[in-house]
């Protein structure tokens, strides 16, 4: 049984309906993609890049990280936009040794990355360049040297020589990580004993002589004790790394 051909008006309406269905499907796809992207960035993973040497030798400038949001729950600074809440919701607490991204308490905008050393109630200080935690020195074992690929102003040798710094392995709560000690007898090698307040954390950069961290107050140029609400997430893995236009394949996939 044949059907009557569509009139020009009916054909136009059918074409318009078909085009509208395509546009609606495209809008729905884009909206779903945006929702998924925002959801992933808000509650699952967010990429960050490392611009400085404060976490050498663990992290190098040019590393790109995935930072997990779920371990510490949702806070005002873990969302893509600031949320007007004064506490974290869900999740657990950081462990000593975690590498964390947080908003600098100085302006609550700038992203910093450091390692958690002291938990609320812990007593922490530096003694001769070594961490003392709750009355016991954290083991610090010499482990050769670390060489910077490109010499910089901190090198104490001829500009043509690589920068070589003493490398150490520290161990805290059964977790080991590497640190650098560029200079001996600096002002942050010996610090007063402090007790970490409730809801705060004591953090250090692995490159101890090139890090603004909890050894110094905000007034002294450090970050002081980091409030829990300022935590963004826990650094998990290096997913890309580059220096001078060259991809550092050996660093990709390194877990933190």
C-alpha positions as CSV (number, residue, x, y, z in Angstrom):
1,X,0.0,0.0,0.0
2,X,1.6,3.3,-1.1
3,X,1.5,6.5,0.9
4,X,0.7,9.9,-0.4
5,X,3.8,12.1,-0.9
6,X,4.4,14.8,1.6
7,X,3.4,18.2,0.8
8,X,6.2,20.8,0.8
9,X,4.9,22.1,4.1
10,X,4.8,18.7,5.7
11,X,8.3,17.9,4.3
12,X,9.7,21.1,5.8
13,X,8.1,20.3,9.2
14,X,9.5,16.8,9.2
15,X,13.0,18.1,8.4
16,X,12.8,20.7,11.1
17,X,11.7,18.1,13.7
18,X,14.6,15.9,12.7
19,X,17.1,18.7,13.0
20,X,15.7,19.7,16.4
21,X,16.0,16.1,17.6
22,X,19.7,16.1,16.5
23,X,20.3,19.4,18.3
24,X,18.6,18.2,21.4
25,X,20.7,15.0,21.4
26,X,23.9,17.1,21.0
27,X,22.9,19.4,23.9
28,X,22.1,16.5,26.1
29,X,25.5,14.9,25.3
30,X,27.4,18.1,26.0
31,X,25.4,18.7,29.3
32,X,26.1,15.1,30.4
33,X,29.8,15.4,29.6
34,X,30.0,18.7,31.6
35,X,28.2,17.1,34.6
36,X,30.5,14.1,34.5
37,X,33.6,16.3,34.2
38,X,32.6,18.5,37.0
39,X,31.6,15.5,39.1
40,X,35.0,13.8,38.5
41,X,36.9,16.9,39.3
42,X,34.9,17.7,42.4
43,X,34.7,14.2,44.0
44,X,37.2,11.9,42.3
45,X,40.3,13.2,40.6
46,X,41.8,16.6,39.6
47,X,45.0,17.3,37.7
48,X,47.7,19.6,39.1
49,X,51.2,20.5,37.9
50,X,54.3,21.1,39.9
51,X,55.9,24.6,39.3
52,X,58.7,24.5,41.9
53,X,61.4,22.4,43.5
54,X,60.0,22.4,47.1
55,X,59.2,18.6,46.9
56,X,62.4,17.4,45.3
57,X,63.4,14.6,44.9
58,X,59.9,13.2,45.1
59,X,58.4,15.7,42.7
60,X,60.1,17.8,40.1
61,X,59.0,20.9,38.3
62,X,57.1,19.9,35.2
63,X,55.4,16.9,36.8
64,X,51.7,16.6,36.4
65,X,49.7,14.8,39.1
66,X,46.3,13.3,39.7
67,X,45.0,14.4,43.1
68,X,42.3,12.2,44.6
69,X,39.4,14.0,46.2
70,X,37.6,11.2,48.0
71,X,40.1,10.2,50.7
72,X,39.5,13.4,52.8
73,X,35.9,14.0,51.8
74,X,34.4,17.2,50.4
75,X,35.6,20.6,51.8
76,X,35.2,24.2,50.8
77,X,38.3,24.1,48.6
78,X,38.0,20.7,47.1
79,X,35.2,21.8,44.8
80,X,35.8,23.6,41.4
81,X,34.3,26.7,43.0
82,X,34.5,27.8,46.7
83,X,31.7,26.4,48.8
84,X,30.7,28.4,51.8
85,X,31.0,25.6,54.4
86,X,33.4,25.6,57.4
87,X,34.1,21.9,57.6
88,X,34.8,18.8,55.6
89,X,32.0,16.3,54.9
90,X,32.7,12.6,54.6
91,X,36.1,10.9,53.9
92,X,38.8,10.1,56.3
93,X,41.8,11.9,57.9
94,X,45.3,12.3,56.4
95,X,48.0,9.9,57.5
96,X,51.5,10.9,58.3
97,X,53.5,10.7,55.1
98,X,50.6,11.6,52.8
99,X,51.5,14.1,50.0
100,X,48.6,16.6,50.0
101,X,47.5,19.6,48.0
102,X,46.0,22.4,50.0
103,X,45.1,26.1,49.7
104,X,47.8,28.3,51.3
105,X,46.3,29.7,54.5
106,X,47.8,33.1,53.6
107,X,45.3,33.8,50.8
108,X,43.1,30.6,50.7
109,X,43.7,30.7,46.9
110,X,47.2,29.5,46.0
111,X,47.6,25.7,45.7
112,X,50.5,24.3,47.7
113,X,51.8,20.7,47.9
114,X,53.6,19.3,50.9
115,X,53.9,16.1,53.0
116,X,51.9,15.6,56.2
117,X,54.2,15.1,59.1
118,X,52.2,16.0,62.2
119,X,48.6,15.2,63.0
120,X,46.4,17.1,65.5
121,X,47.9,16.8,69.0
122,X,51.4,15.8,67.8
123,X,54.4,17.7,69.1
124,X,56.9,18.5,66.4
125,X,60.2,20.3,66.0
126,X,63.4,20.3,64.0
127,X,66.6,19.3,65.7
128,X,69.8,19.6,63.7
129,X,67.8,19.2,60.4
130,X,66.0,16.1,61.7
131,X,62.3,15.9,62.5
132,X,61.4,15.2,66.1
133,X,57.9,13.8,66.5
134,X,56.4,13.3,69.9
135,X,59.8,13.1,71.5
136,X,61.4,10.7,69.1
137,X,63.6,11.5,66.2
138,X,62.3,10.4,62.8
139,X,64.9,8.1,61.2
140,X,67.0,9.9,58.6
141,X,69.3,7.7,56.6
142,X,71.9,9.0,54.1
143,X,71.2,7.7,50.6
144,X,73.7,9.2,48.2
145,X,73.1,12.4,46.3
146,X,70.5,13.9,44.0
147,X,71.6,15.9,40.9
148,X,69.5,18.6,39.3
149,X,69.5,18.4,35.6
150,X,69.9,22.1,35.2
151,X,72.1,24.1,37.6
152,X,70.5,27.1,39.3
153,X,71.4,30.0,41.5
154,X,71.5,27.7,44.6
155,X,74.5,25.7,43.3
156,X,77.7,26.3,45.2
157,X,79.8,25.1,42.4
158,X,80.8,26.4,38.9
159,X,77.8,27.0,36.7
160,X,78.9,24.2,34.4
161,X,78.7,21.6,37.2
162,X,75.4,19.9,38.1
163,X,73.8,20.7,41.4
164,X,74.4,17.7,43.7
165,X,72.6,17.7,47.1
166,X,72.7,15.1,49.9
167,X,69.8,12.7,49.7
168,X,68.2,11.0,52.7
169,X,65.5,8.5,53.3
170,X,63.1,9.2,56.2
171,X,60.7,6.7,57.7
172,X,57.5,7.6,59.5
173,X,54.7,5.2,60.5
174,X,56.2,2.5,58.4
175,X,56.3,4.7,55.3
176,X,59.6,5.7,53.6
177,X,60.2,8.7,51.4
178,X,63.3,10.6,50.1
179,X,64.3,14.1,51.2
180,X,67.0,16.6,50.4
181,X,69.2,18.6,52.7
182,X,70.9,21.3,50.5
183,X,72.6,23.3,53.3
184,X,73.6,22.6,56.9
185,X,72.8,24.8,59.8
186,X,70.0,26.9,58.3
187,X,67.5,28.7,60.4
188,X,64.9,26.0,59.8
189,X,67.2,23.2,60.9
190,X,66.3,23.9,64.5
191,X,62.8,25.1,65.4
192,X,60.8,25.5,68.6
193,X,58.6,22.6,69.8
194,X,55.0,23.1,68.7
195,X,51.8,21.2,69.3
196,X,49.6,20.8,66.3
197,X,46.1,22.3,67.1
198,X,42.9,20.3,66.6
199,X,41.7,20.4,63.0
200,X,45.2,21.3,61.7
201,X,48.3,19.6,60.2
202,X,52.0,20.1,60.3
203,X,53.4,19.8,56.7
204,X,57.0,19.8,55.3
205,X,58.4,20.0,51.8
206,X,60.7,17.1,51.0
207,X,63.3,19.6,49.8
208,X,63.8,20.9,53.3
209,X,66.0,24.0,52.5
210,X,63.7,25.2,49.7
211,X,60.2,24.9,51.1
212,X,57.8,27.4,52.8
213,X,56.0,25.1,55.2
214,X,54.9,24.6,58.8
215,X,58.3,25.2,60.3
216,X,57.6,28.9,59.8
217,X,54.5,30.9,60.6
218,X,52.6,33.0,58.0
219,X,54.3,36.1,59.4
220,X,57.7,34.4,58.9
221,X,56.9,33.4,55.3
222,X,55.8,29.9,55.9
223,X,52.3,28.4,55.9
224,X,52.0,27.7,59.6
225,X,49.6,24.9,60.6
226,X,47.4,23.9,57.7
227,X,43.6,23.8,58.6
228,X,41.8,20.7,57.6
229,X,39.3,22.7,55.6
230,X,42.1,23.9,53.3
231,X,42.9,20.4,52.1
232,X,42.1,19.9,48.4
233,X,43.1,16.2,48.1
234,X,45.8,13.6,48.2
235,X,48.4,13.3,45.5
236,X,48.2,9.9,43.9
237,X,50.3,9.5,40.7
238,X,52.4,11.3,38.1
239,X,50.5,11.0,34.8
240,X,52.8,13.2,32.7
241,X,56.2,14.9,33.1
242,X,58.2,17.3,31.0
243,X,61.3,19.4,31.2
244,X,62.7,21.7,28.5
245,X,60.2,20.3,25.9
246,X,61.3,16.7,26.6
247,X,58.9,14.2,28.0
248,X,60.3,12.3,31.0
249,X,58.9,8.9,30.4
250,X,60.6,7.4,33.4
251,X,58.5,9.5,35.7
252,X,55.1,8.8,34.2
253,X,53.2,6.3,36.4
254,X,55.1,7.0,39.6
255,X,52.9,6.6,42.6
256,X,53.2,8.9,45.6
